[in-house]
């Protein structure tokens, strides 16, 4: 049952993050949908972790070069997701209020992604390896 509660909590925080993103795009004073490009970063941010987990599953070392490279790529993706709204606001494609809402949505969504890996990343009774 704790897994179900964690999943419900993570889905709730993910919905809050997406609400901030949609508010930054759809409010009448902003009405510009360019910030939706950060959705690409949400999708590709876990990919390096999955690749590194699959590639380094044979070794039980606490740290490996593959895992460190995955952390590096994931950090670059997350920083890019926070940088895109700032760049768009700086060149006056979106307004600064929309940038703030998108940044708040980014923080919540990436916290949710991190929480997912924290809760479901352990190799205890529940594992995604069975899929």
N, CA, C and O atoms as CSV, one atom per row, in Angstrom:
chain,resi,resn,atom,element,x,y,z
A,1,UNK,N,N,0.791,-1.203,0.000
A,1,UNK,CA,C,0.000,0.000,0.000
A,1,UNK,C,C,0.839,1.276,0.000
A,1,UNK,O,O,0.388,2.280,-0.552
A,2,UNK,N,N,2.052,1.290,0.597
A,2,UNK,CA,C,2.830,2.527,0.531
A,2,UNK,C,C,3.208,2.911,-0.896
A,2,UNK,O,O,3.360,4.096,-1.192
A,3,UNK,N,N,3.363,1.931,-1.785
A,3,UNK,CA,C,3.674,2.231,-3.172
A,3,UNK,C,C,2.541,2.951,-3.874
A,3,UNK,O,O,2.773,3.832,-4.701
A,4,UNK,N,N,1.320,2.576,-3.546
A,4,UNK,CA,C,0.153,3.216,-4.153
A,4,UNK,C,C,0.030,4.650,-3.666
A,4,UNK,O,O,-0.256,5.551,-4.455
A,5,UNK,N,N,0.244,4.870,-2.367
A,5,UNK,CA,C,0.175,6.233,-1.833
A,5,UNK,C,C,1.253,7.118,-2.446
A,5,UNK,O,O,1.002,8.285,-2.750
A,6,UNK,N,N,2.439,6.575,-2.626
A,6,UNK,CA,C,3.518,7.347,-3.243
A,6,UNK,C,C,3.182,7.673,-4.689
A,6,UNK,O,O,3.437,8.786,-5.149
A,7,UNK,N,N,2.618,6.721,-5.405
A,7,UNK,CA,C,2.258,6.943,-6.797
A,7,UNK,C,C,1.162,8.000,-6.926
A,7,UNK,O,O,1.206,8.833,-7.831
A,8,UNK,N,N,0.194,7.969,-6.037
A,8,UNK,CA,C,-0.872,8.973,-6.055
A,8,UNK,C,C,-0.303,10.354,-5.718
A,8,UNK,O,O,-0.673,11.348,-6.343
A,9,UNK,N,N,0.582,10.415,-4.746
A,9,UNK,CA,C,1.205,11.690,-4.397
A,9,UNK,C,C,2.060,12.244,-5.522
A,9,UNK,O,O,2.041,13.446,-5.787
A,10,UNK,N,N,2.811,11.374,-6.186
A,10,UNK,CA,C,3.630,11.820,-7.303
A,10,UNK,C,C,2.778,12.281,-8.478
A,10,UNK,O,O,3.121,13.257,-9.145
A,11,UNK,N,N,1.685,11.599,-8.734
A,11,UNK,CA,C,0.809,12.035,-9.825
A,11,UNK,C,C,0.147,13.365,-9.498
A,11,UNK,O,O,-0.080,14.180,-10.393
A,12,UNK,N,N,-0.168,13.594,-8.218
A,12,UNK,CA,C,-0.754,14.868,-7.813
A,12,UNK,C,C,0.240,16.005,-7.999
A,12,UNK,O,O,-0.123,17.062,-8.516
A,13,UNK,N,N,1.494,15.805,-7.582
A,13,UNK,CA,C,2.488,16.864,-7.758
A,13,UNK,C,C,2.809,17.076,-9.239
A,13,UNK,O,O,3.075,18.205,-9.653
A,14,UNK,N,N,2.790,16.023,-10.029
A,14,UNK,CA,C,2.980,16.178,-11.469
A,14,UNK,C,C,1.866,16.995,-12.105
A,14,UNK,O,O,2.115,17.807,-12.995
A,15,UNK,N,N,0.638,16.780,-11.648
A,15,UNK,CA,C,-0.492,17.559,-12.162
A,15,UNK,C,C,-0.373,19.028,-11.772
A,15,UNK,O,O,-0.737,19.908,-12.552
A,16,UNK,N,N,0.131,19.296,-10.581
A,16,UNK,CA,C,0.340,20.686,-10.164
A,16,UNK,C,C,1.403,21.346,-11.038
A,16,UNK,O,O,1.238,22.492,-11.458
A,17,UNK,N,N,2.489,20.633,-11.314
A,17,UNK,CA,C,3.534,21.174,-12.173
A,17,UNK,C,C,3.040,21.455,-13.581
A,17,UNK,O,O,3.365,22.494,-14.156
A,18,UNK,N,N,2.263,20.547,-14.140
A,18,UNK,CA,C,1.714,20.775,-15.474
A,18,UNK,C,C,0.693,21.909,-15.476
A,18,UNK,O,O,0.540,22.605,-16.480
A,19,UNK,N,N,-0.004,22.097,-14.360
A,19,UNK,CA,C,-0.925,23.226,-14.250
A,19,UNK,C,C,-0.174,24.544,-14.297
A,19,UNK,O,O,-0.614,25.480,-14.964
A,20,UNK,N,N,0.965,24.634,-13.592
A,20,UNK,CA,C,1.780,25.845,-13.670
A,20,UNK,C,C,2.240,26.091,-15.103
A,20,UNK,O,O,2.213,27.227,-15.578
A,21,UNK,N,N,2.659,25.041,-15.786
A,21,UNK,CA,C,3.108,25.177,-17.165
A,21,UNK,C,C,1.974,25.661,-18.060
A,21,UNK,O,O,2.173,26.556,-18.881
A,22,UNK,N,N,0.798,25.083,-17.911
A,22,UNK,CA,C,-0.342,25.493,-18.728
A,22,UNK,C,C,-0.780,26.926,-18.408
A,22,UNK,O,O,-1.181,27.666,-19.306
A,23,UNK,N,N,-0.704,27.315,-17.143
A,23,UNK,CA,C,-1.037,28.698,-16.791
A,23,UNK,C,C,-0.065,29.678,-17.430
A,23,UNK,O,O,-0.462,30.755,-17.874
A,24,UNK,N,N,1.204,29.304,-17.477
A,24,UNK,CA,C,2.193,30.155,-18.123
A,24,UNK,C,C,1.966,30.287,-19.615
A,24,UNK,O,O,2.444,31.240,-20.232
A,25,UNK,N,N,1.255,29.361,-20.196
A,25,UNK,CA,C,0.991,29.413,-21.634
A,25,UNK,C,C,-0.380,29.997,-21.966
A,25,UNK,O,O,-0.505,30.762,-22.922
A,26,UNK,N,N,-1.395,29.655,-21.204
A,26,UNK,CA,C,-2.767,29.895,-21.630
A,26,UNK,C,C,-3.453,31.086,-20.974
A,26,UNK,O,O,-4.542,31.467,-21.404
A,27,UNK,N,N,-2.860,31.682,-19.960
A,27,UNK,CA,C,-3.518,32.850,-19.383
A,27,UNK,C,C,-3.641,33.952,-20.418
A,27,UNK,O,O,-2.793,34.083,-21.301
A,28,UNK,N,N,-4.703,34.746,-20.308
A,28,UNK,CA,C,-5.018,35.728,-21.345
A,28,UNK,C,C,-3.904,36.759,-21.544
A,28,UNK,O,O,-3.648,37.171,-22.675
A,29,UNK,N,N,-3.248,37.178,-20.477
A,29,UNK,CA,C,-2.197,38.185,-20.627
A,29,UNK,C,C,-0.913,37.607,-21.220
A,29,UNK,O,O,-0.063,38.363,-21.691
A,30,UNK,N,N,-0.753,36.268,-21.207
A,30,UNK,CA,C,0.438,35.650,-21.799
A,30,UNK,C,C,0.119,35.102,-23.180
A,30,UNK,O,O,0.777,35.477,-24.151
A,31,UNK,N,N,-0.847,34.249,-23.293
A,31,UNK,CA,C,-1.373,33.645,-24.533
A,31,UNK,C,C,-0.298,33.352,-25.587
A,31,UNK,O,O,-0.392,33.772,-26.740
A,32,UNK,N,N,0.713,32.624,-25.147
A,32,UNK,CA,C,1.785,32.231,-26.056
A,32,UNK,C,C,2.210,30.817,-25.656
A,32,UNK,O,O,2.500,30.559,-24.488
A,33,UNK,N,N,2.244,29.922,-26.611
A,33,UNK,CA,C,2.466,28.517,-26.293
A,33,UNK,C,C,3.901,28.051,-26.538
A,33,UNK,O,O,4.147,26.846,-26.572
A,34,UNK,N,N,4.839,28.956,-26.708
A,34,UNK,CA,C,6.237,28.575,-26.864
A,34,UNK,C,C,6.810,27.860,-25.643
A,34,UNK,O,O,7.665,26.992,-25.820
A,35,UNK,N,N,6.391,28.172,-24.413
A,35,UNK,CA,C,6.957,27.455,-23.253
A,35,UNK,C,C,6.640,25.962,-23.217
A,35,UNK,O,O,7.243,25.231,-22.432
A,36,UNK,N,N,5.721,25.499,-24.034
A,36,UNK,CA,C,5.410,24.066,-24.044
A,36,UNK,C,C,6.564,23.217,-24.561
A,36,UNK,O,O,6.530,21.992,-24.442
A,37,UNK,N,N,7.579,23.849,-25.129
A,37,UNK,CA,C,8.736,23.088,-25.584
A,37,UNK,C,C,9.515,22.466,-24.427
A,37,UNK,O,O,10.347,21.588,-24.659
A,38,UNK,N,N,9.270,22.894,-23.192
A,38,UNK,CA,C,9.948,22.263,-22.059
A,38,UNK,C,C,9.423,20.849,-21.819
A,38,UNK,O,O,10.047,20.075,-21.093
A,39,UNK,N,N,8.300,20.509,-22.412
A,39,UNK,CA,C,7.796,19.133,-22.300
A,39,UNK,C,C,8.790,18.135,-22.882
A,39,UNK,O,O,8.875,16.996,-22.421
A,40,UNK,N,N,9.539,18.559,-23.891
A,40,UNK,CA,C,10.557,17.688,-24.476
A,40,UNK,C,C,11.605,17.332,-23.430
A,40,UNK,O,O,12.065,16.192,-23.369
A,41,UNK,N,N,11.983,18.311,-22.604
A,41,UNK,CA,C,12.984,18.062,-21.571
A,41,UNK,C,C,12.445,17.126,-20.487
A,41,UNK,O,O,13.200,16.336,-19.921
A,42,UNK,N,N,11.150,17.211,-20.196
A,42,UNK,CA,C,10.557,16.307,-19.208
A,42,UNK,C,C,10.632,14.865,-19.698
A,42,UNK,O,O,10.859,13.947,-18.910
A,43,UNK,N,N,10.442,14.670,-20.991
A,43,UNK,CA,C,10.436,13.320,-21.548
A,43,UNK,C,C,11.850,12.752,-21.630
A,43,UNK,O,O,12.059,11.579,-21.322
A,44,UNK,N,N,12.823,13.566,-22.040
A,44,UNK,CA,C,14.165,13.020,-22.250
A,44,UNK,C,C,15.037,13.017,-21.002
A,44,UNK,O,O,16.116,12.423,-21.020
A,45,UNK,N,N,14.608,13.659,-19.922
A,45,UNK,CA,C,15.471,13.703,-18.722
A,45,UNK,C,C,15.711,12.333,-18.076
A,45,UNK,O,O,16.819,12.118,-17.585
A,46,UNK,N,N,14.767,11.400,-18.037
A,46,UNK,CA,C,15.085,10.097,-17.432
A,46,UNK,C,C,15.833,9.133,-18.355
A,46,UNK,O,O,16.323,8.104,-17.889
A,47,UNK,N,N,15.932,9.434,-19.627
A,47,UNK,CA,C,16.532,8.495,-20.580
A,47,UNK,C,C,17.985,8.157,-20.250
A,47,UNK,O,O,18.337,6.978,-20.287
A,48,UNK,N,N,18.860,9.137,-19.923
A,48,UNK,CA,C,20.237,8.745,-19.576
A,48,UNK,C,C,20.312,7.820,-18.369
A,48,UNK,O,O,21.163,6.932,-18.319
A,49,UNK,N,N,19.431,8.023,-17.400
A,49,UNK,CA,C,19.428,7.148,-16.226
A,49,UNK,C,C,19.042,5.720,-16.612
A,49,UNK,O,O,19.662,4.765,-16.145
A,50,UNK,N,N,18.034,5.570,-17.452
A,50,UNK,CA,C,17.615,4.237,-17.875
A,50,UNK,C,C,18.708,3.528,-18.665
A,50,UNK,O,O,18.933,2.331,-18.492
A,51,UNK,N,N,19.380,4.271,-19.528
A,51,UNK,CA,C,20.461,3.670,-20.316
A,51,UNK,C,C,21.610,3.252,-19.407
A,51,UNK,O,O,22.149,2.155,-19.551
A,52,UNK,N,N,21.985,4.119,-18.476
A,52,UNK,CA,C,23.090,3.794,-17.568
A,52,UNK,C,C,22.734,2.641,-16.649
A,52,UNK,O,O,23.588,1.813,-16.334
A,53,UNK,N,N,21.484,2.576,-16.215
A,53,UNK,CA,C,21.073,1.476,-15.343
A,53,UNK,C,C,21.121,0.151,-16.094
A,53,UNK,O,O,21.515,-0.871,-15.532
A,54,UNK,N,N,20.727,0.170,-17.342
A,54,UNK,CA,C,20.746,-1.048,-18.148
A,54,UNK,C,C,22.178,-1.453,-18.489
A,54,UNK,O,O,22.502,-2.641,-18.496
A,55,UNK,N,N,23.038,-0.471,-18.771
A,55,UNK,CA,C,24.407,-0.773,-19.188
A,55,UNK,C,C,25.293,-1.180,-18.017
A,55,UNK,O,O,26.192,-2.005,-18.183
A,56,UNK,N,N,25.056,-0.618,-16.842
A,56,UNK,CA,C,25.922,-0.909,-15.697
A,56,UNK,C,C,25.247,-1.811,-14.678
A,56,UNK,O,O,25.614,-1.788,-13.503
A,57,UNK,N,N,24.272,-2.604,-15.097
A,57,UNK,CA,C,23.584,-3.484,-14.154
A,57,UNK,C,C,24.460,-4.669,-13.735
A,57,UNK,O,O,24.184,-5.314,-12.723
A,58,UNK,N,N,25.506,-4.957,-14.500
A,58,UNK,CA,C,26.361,-6.099,-14.176
A,58,UNK,C,C,27.272,-5.818,-12.985
A,58,UNK,O,O,27.556,-6.722,-12.199
A,59,UNK,N,N,27.725,-4.597,-12.845
A,59,UNK,CA,C,28.653,-4.276,-11.757
A,59,UNK,C,C,27.894,-3.728,-10.567
A,59,UNK,O,O,26.900,-3.018,-10.716
A,60,UNK,N,N,28.379,-4.070,-9.381
A,60,UNK,CA,C,27.760,-3.586,-8.155
A,60,UNK,C,C,28.547,-2.439,-7.544
A,60,UNK,O,O,28.392,-2.154,-6.356
A,61,UNK,N,N,29.377,-1.782,-8.319
A,61,UNK,CA,C,30.192,-0.683,-7.808
A,61,UNK,C,C,29.295,0.492,-7.449
A,61,UNK,O,O,28.246,0.704,-8.057
A,62,UNK,N,N,29.727,1.244,-6.455
A,62,UNK,CA,C,28.943,2.394,-6.015
A,62,UNK,C,C,28.910,3.480,-7.075
A,62,UNK,O,O,27.934,4.225,-7.162
A,63,UNK,N,N,29.950,3.582,-7.877
A,63,UNK,CA,C,30.016,4.588,-8.921
A,63,UNK,C,C,30.698,3.997,-10.140
A,63,UNK,O,O,31.652,3.229,-10.020
A,64,UNK,N,N,30.213,4.353,-11.294
A,64,UNK,CA,C,30.831,3.900,-12.528
A,64,UNK,C,C,30.867,5.073,-13.498
A,64,UNK,O,O,30.152,6.060,-13.328
A,65,UNK,N,N,31.705,4.949,-14.509
A,65,UNK,CA,C,31.822,6.028,-15.490
A,65,UNK,C,C,30.527,6.210,-16.258
A,65,UNK,O,O,30.154,7.333,-16.596
A,66,UNK,N,N,29.846,5.122,-16.531
A,66,UNK,CA,C,28.580,5.196,-17.260
A,66,UNK,C,C,27.525,5.946,-16.447
A,66,UNK,O,O,26.798,6.781,-16.985
A,67,UNK,N,N,27.447,5.650,-15.172
A,67,UNK,CA,C,26.486,6.304,-14.302
A,67,UNK,C,C,26.810,7.793,-14.143
A,67,UNK,O,O,25.906,8.629,-14.138
A,68,UNK,N,N,28.091,8.121,-14.014
A,68,UNK,CA,C,28.498,9.518,-13.888
A,68,UNK,C,C,28.205,10.295,-15.164
A,68,UNK,O,O,27.813,11.460,-15.101
A,69,UNK,N,N,28.390,9.666,-16.324
A,69,UNK,CA,C,28.063,10.307,-17.586
A,69,UNK,C,C,26.553,10.538,-17.699
A,69,UNK,O,O,26.113,11.558,-18.229
A,70,UNK,N,N,25.776,9.594,-17.203
A,70,UNK,CA,C,24.322,9.765,-17.201
A,70,UNK,C,C,23.918,10.927,-16.304
A,70,UNK,O,O,23.030,11.700,-16.663
A,71,UNK,N,N,24.556,11.065,-15.138
A,71,UNK,CA,C,24.274,12.214,-14.268
A,71,UNK,C,C,24.622,13.522,-14.973
A,71,UNK,O,O,23.890,14.505,-14.859
A,72,UNK,N,N,25.737,13.533,-15.700
A,72,UNK,CA,C,26.157,14.722,-16.422
A,72,UNK,C,C,25.134,15.110,-17.483
A,72,UNK,O,O,24.747,16.275,-17.573
A,73,UNK,N,N,24.694,14.149,-18.280
A,73,UNK,CA,C,23.713,14.438,-19.321
A,73,UNK,C,C,22.369,14.859,-18.721
A,73,UNK,O,O,21.715,15.763,-19.242
A,74,UNK,N,N,21.959,14.216,-17.641
A,74,UNK,CA,C,20.706,14.579,-16.996
A,74,UNK,C,C,20.778,15.991,-16.438
A,74,UNK,O,O,19.811,16.746,-16.538
A,75,UNK,N,N,21.902,16.355,-15.857
A,75,UNK,CA,C,22.070,17.716,-15.349
A,75,UNK,C,C,21.994,18.722,-16.483
A,75,UNK,O,O,21.375,19.776,-16.331
A,76,UNK,N,N,22.608,18.419,-17.612
A,76,UNK,CA,C,22.523,19.317,-18.769
A,76,UNK,C,C,21.102,19.479,-19.269
A,76,UNK,O,O,20.705,20.578,-19.657
A,77,UNK,N,N,20.335,18.411,-19.267
A,77,UNK,CA,C,18.948,18.473,-19.710
A,77,UNK,C,C,18.113,19.318,-18.752
A,77,UNK,O,O,17.294,20.125,-19.192
A,78,UNK,N,N,18.315,19.139,-17.448
A,78,UNK,CA,C,17.545,19.895,-16.460
A,78,UNK,C,C,17.905,21.377,-16.516
A,78,UNK,O,O,17.017,22.228,-16.451
A,79,UNK,N,N,19.186,21.697,-16.635
A,79,UNK,CA,C,19.594,23.098,-16.738
A,79,UNK,C,C,19.032,23.722,-18.016
A,79,UNK,O,O,18.632,24.886,-18.006
A,80,UNK,N,N,18.999,22.979,-19.093
A,80,UNK,CA,C,18.421,23.486,-20.340
A,80,UNK,C,C,16.928,23.757,-20.193
A,80,UNK,O,O,16.412,24.719,-20.762
A,81,UNK,N,N,16.239,22.921,-19.437
A,81,UNK,CA,C,14.809,23.136,-19.219
A,81,UNK,C,C,14.549,24.404,-18.421
A,81,UNK,O,O,13.538,25.075,-18.630
A,82,UNK,N,N,15.453,24.735,-17.510
A,82,UNK,CA,C,15.301,25.972,-16.760
A,82,UNK,C,C,15.799,27.178,-17.567
A,82,UNK,O,O,15.358,28.304,-17.338
A,83,UNK,N,N,16.700,26.944,-18.495
A,83,UNK,CA,C,17.249,28.035,-19.283
A,83,UNK,C,C,16.356,28.465,-20.435
A,83,UNK,O,O,16.350,29.640,-20.799
A,84,UNK,N,N,15.599,27.537,-21.018
A,84,UNK,CA,C,14.767,27.862,-22.167
A,84,UNK,C,C,13.758,28.973,-21.874
A,84,UNK,O,O,13.663,29.904,-22.674
A,85,UNK,N,N,12.996,28.932,-20.770
A,85,UNK,CA,C,12.051,30.030,-20.519
A,85,UNK,C,C,12.755,31.373,-20.297
A,85,UNK,O,O,12.224,32.420,-20.667
A,86,UNK,N,N,13.930,31.345,-19.703
A,86,UNK,CA,C,14.671,32.585,-19.484
A,86,UNK,C,C,15.108,33.177,-20.825
A,86,UNK,O,O,15.007,34.385,-21.039
A,87,UNK,N,N,15.587,32.333,-21.710
A,87,UNK,CA,C,15.991,32.797,-23.039
A,87,UNK,C,C,14.784,33.351,-23.793
A,87,UNK,O,O,14.869,34.408,-24.419
A,88,UNK,N,N,13.665,32.639,-23.732
A,88,UNK,CA,C,12.464,33.103,-24.428
A,88,UNK,C,C,11.967,34.427,-23.859
A,88,UNK,O,O,11.496,35.280,-24.612
A,89,UNK,N,N,12.063,34.612,-22.552
A,89,UNK,CA,C,11.634,35.874,-21.950
A,89,UNK,C,C,12.632,36.985,-22.256
A,89,UNK,O,O,12.246,38.142,-22.423
A,90,UNK,N,N,13.885,36.643,-22.329
A,90,UNK,CA,C,14.929,37.638,-22.590
A,90,UNK,C,C,14.818,38.213,-24.003
A,90,UNK,O,O,15.078,39.399,-24.206
A,91,UNK,N,N,14.437,37.395,-24.973
A,91,UNK,CA,C,14.281,37.890,-26.344
A,91,UNK,C,C,12.838,38.330,-26.616
A,91,UNK,O,O,12.460,38.554,-27.765
A,92,UNK,N,N,12.050,38.449,-25.569
A,92,UNK,CA,C,10.681,38.980,-25.602
A,92,UNK,C,C,9.717,38.148,-26.436
A,92,UNK,O,O,8.786,38.684,-27.038
A,93,UNK,N,N,9.939,36.843,-26.472
A,93,UNK,CA,C,8.975,35.947,-27.103
A,93,UNK,C,C,7.840,35.664,-26.117
A,93,UNK,O,O,6.674,35.621,-26.511
A,94,UNK,N,N,8.174,35.472,-24.842
A,94,UNK,CA,C,7.170,35.313,-23.787
A,94,UNK,C,C,7.390,36.410,-22.751
A,94,UNK,O,O,8.434,37.062,-22.737
A,95,UNK,N,N,6.414,36.603,-21.899
A,95,UNK,CA,C,6.528,37.618,-20.849
A,95,UNK,C,C,7.192,37.008,-19.616
A,95,UNK,O,O,7.234,35.789,-19.452
A,96,UNK,N,N,7.705,37.876,-18.762
A,96,UNK,CA,C,8.437,37.401,-17.584
A,96,UNK,C,C,7.523,36.689,-16.580
A,96,UNK,O,O,7.984,35.809,-15.853
A,97,UNK,N,N,6.262,37.045,-16.529
A,97,UNK,CA,C,5.328,36.326,-15.664
A,97,UNK,C,C,5.130,34.891,-16.115
A,97,UNK,O,O,5.056,33.972,-15.299
A,98,UNK,N,N,5.045,34.711,-17.426
A,98,UNK,CA,C,4.949,33.353,-17.972
A,98,UNK,C,C,6.223,32.574,-17.682
A,98,UNK,O,O,6.175,31.377,-17.398
A,99,UNK,N,N,7.363,33.256,-17.755
A,99,UNK,CA,C,8.638,32.611,-17.438
A,99,UNK,C,C,8.645,32.128,-15.995
A,99,UNK,O,O,9.112,31.026,-15.708
A,100,UNK,N,N,8.129,32.947,-15.088
A,100,UNK,CA,C,8.071,32.548,-13.679
A,100,UNK,C,C,7.177,31.339,-13.457
A,100,UNK,O,O,7.524,30.433,-12.699
A,101,UNK,N,N,6.024,31.325,-14.120
A,101,UNK,CA,C,5.133,30.171,-13.979
A,101,UNK,C,C,5.747,28.903,-14.565
A,101,UNK,O,O,5.594,27.821,-13.998
A,102,UNK,N,N,6.437,29.028,-15.687
A,102,UNK,CA,C,7.073,27.865,-16.290
A,102,UNK,C,C,8.220,27.376,-15.407
A,102,UNK,O,O,8.428,26.170,-15.272
A,103,UNK,N,N,8.958,28.300,-14.808
A,103,UNK,CA,C,10.046,27.893,-13.902
A,103,UNK,C,C,9.490,27.182,-12.664
A,103,UNK,O,O,10.074,26.205,-12.195
A,104,UNK,N,N,8.374,27.665,-12.141
A,104,UNK,CA,C,7.742,26.983,-11.005
A,104,UNK,C,C,7.276,25.588,-11.425
A,104,UNK,O,O,7.451,24.624,-10.681
A,105,UNK,N,N,6.690,25.482,-12.601
A,105,UNK,CA,C,6.277,24.180,-13.115
A,105,UNK,C,C,7.457,23.250,-13.320
A,105,UNK,O,O,7.364,22.057,-13.034
A,106,UNK,N,N,8.583,23.791,-13.820
A,106,UNK,CA,C,9.788,22.987,-13.982
A,106,UNK,C,C,10.266,22.427,-12.648
A,106,UNK,O,O,10.600,21.246,-12.545
A,107,UNK,N,N,10.297,23.276,-11.633
A,107,UNK,CA,C,10.767,22.826,-10.317
A,107,UNK,C,C,9.895,21.697,-9.787
A,107,UNK,O,O,10.407,20.702,-9.275
A,108,UNK,N,N,8.589,21.848,-9.907
A,108,UNK,CA,C,7.675,20.822,-9.392
A,108,UNK,C,C,7.790,19.530,-10.201
A,108,UNK,O,O,7.821,18.443,-9.625
A,109,UNK,N,N,7.853,19.638,-11.511
A,109,UNK,CA,C,7.927,18.437,-12.357
A,109,UNK,C,C,9.233,17.688,-12.127
A,109,UNK,O,O,9.228,16.463,-12.004
A,110,UNK,N,N,10.355,18.408,-12.066
A,110,UNK,CA,C,11.625,17.709,-11.858
A,110,UNK,C,C,11.729,17.148,-10.447
A,110,UNK,O,O,12.382,16.125,-10.240
A,111,UNK,N,N,11.099,17.797,-9.476
A,111,UNK,CA,C,11.013,17.208,-8.139
A,111,UNK,C,C,10.193,15.920,-8.185
A,111,UNK,O,O,10.525,14.950,-7.504
A,112,UNK,N,N,9.139,15.906,-8.975
A,112,UNK,CA,C,8.314,14.711,-9.119
A,112,UNK,C,C,9.084,13.581,-9.794
A,112,UNK,O,O,8.979,12.429,-9.374
A,113,UNK,N,N,9.857,13.896,-10.835
A,113,UNK,CA,C,10.666,12.876,-11.505
A,113,UNK,C,C,11.708,12.313,-10.545
A,113,UNK,O,O,11.928,11.103,-10.496
A,114,UNK,N,N,12.354,13.205,-9.777
A,114,UNK,CA,C,13.327,12.748,-8.784
A,114,UNK,C,C,12.650,11.883,-7.717
A,114,UNK,O,O,13.202,10.865,-7.301
A,115,UNK,N,N,11.464,12.285,-7.278
A,115,UNK,CA,C,10.725,11.494,-6.296
A,115,UNK,C,C,10.353,10.125,-6.818
A,115,UNK,O,O,10.377,9.145,-6.073
A,116,UNK,N,N,10.006,10.048,-8.101
A,116,UNK,CA,C,9.694,8.749,-8.693
A,116,UNK,C,C,10.893,7.823,-8.621
A,116,UNK,O,O,10.761,6.663,-8.230
A,117,UNK,N,N,12.076,8.329,-9.000
A,117,UNK,CA,C,13.267,7.490,-8.963
A,117,UNK,C,C,13.683,7.170,-7.533
A,117,UNK,O,O,14.257,6.112,-7.279
A,118,UNK,N,N,13.402,8.066,-6.604
A,118,UNK,CA,C,13.729,7.806,-5.205
A,118,UNK,C,C,12.826,6.722,-4.621
A,118,UNK,O,O,13.293,5.842,-3.898
A,119,UNK,N,N,11.539,6.788,-4.935
A,119,UNK,CA,C,10.581,5.825,-4.376
A,119,UNK,C,C,10.679,4.476,-5.075
A,119,UNK,O,O,10.721,3.438,-4.414
A,120,UNK,N,N,10.717,4.480,-6.393
A,120,UNK,CA,C,10.652,3.228,-7.145
A,120,UNK,C,C,12.009,2.776,-7.670
A,120,UNK,O,O,12.073,1.790,-8.405
A,121,UNK,N,N,13.087,3.455,-7.322
A,121,UNK,CA,C,14.401,3.076,-7.815
A,121,UNK,C,C,15.077,1.997,-6.999
A,121,UNK,O,O,16.035,1.385,-7.472
A,122,UNK,N,N,14.614,1.746,-5.797
A,122,UNK,CA,C,15.220,0.707,-4.957
A,122,UNK,C,C,14.878,-0.667,-5.518
A,122,UNK,O,O,13.871,-0.838,-6.205
A,123,UNK,N,N,15.713,-1.622,-5.223
A,123,UNK,CA,C,15.450,-2.991,-5.675
A,123,UNK,C,C,14.833,-3.804,-4.545
A,123,UNK,O,O,15.388,-4.822,-4.131
A,124,UNK,N,N,13.700,-3.359,-4.055
A,124,UNK,CA,C,13.008,-4.122,-3.019
A,124,UNK,C,C,11.873,-4.903,-3.667
A,124,UNK,O,O,12.051,-5.411,-4.774
A,125,UNK,N,N,10.738,-5.018,-3.038
A,125,UNK,CA,C,9.679,-5.887,-3.533
A,125,UNK,C,C,9.064,-5.419,-4.851
A,125,UNK,O,O,8.518,-6.234,-5.594
A,126,UNK,N,N,9.141,-4.127,-5.154
A,126,UNK,CA,C,8.592,-3.626,-6.409
A,126,UNK,C,C,9.723,-3.182,-7.310
A,126,UNK,O,O,10.584,-2.408,-6.894
A,127,UNK,N,N,9.729,-3.663,-8.535
A,127,UNK,CA,C,10.800,-3.307,-9.463
A,127,UNK,C,C,10.224,-3.238,-10.873
A,127,UNK,O,O,9.351,-4.025,-11.237
A,128,UNK,N,N,10.717,-2.298,-11.651
A,128,UNK,CA,C,10.296,-2.174,-13.041
A,128,UNK,C,C,11.034,-3.164,-13.925
A,128,UNK,O,O,10.743,-3.249,-15.118
A,129,UNK,N,N,11.990,-3.921,-13.372
A,129,UNK,CA,C,12.739,-4.885,-14.174
A,129,UNK,C,C,11.868,-6.041,-14.652
A,129,UNK,O,O,12.216,-6.708,-15.627
A,130,UNK,N,N,10.751,-6.288,-13.991
A,130,UNK,CA,C,9.892,-7.378,-14.392
A,130,UNK,C,C,9.163,-7.068,-15.685
A,130,UNK,O,O,8.638,-7.983,-16.320
A,131,UNK,N,N,9.112,-5.819,-16.093
A,131,UNK,CA,C,8.443,-5.434,-17.332
A,131,UNK,C,C,9.365,-5.712,-18.469
A,131,UNK,O,O,9.015,-5.466,-19.623
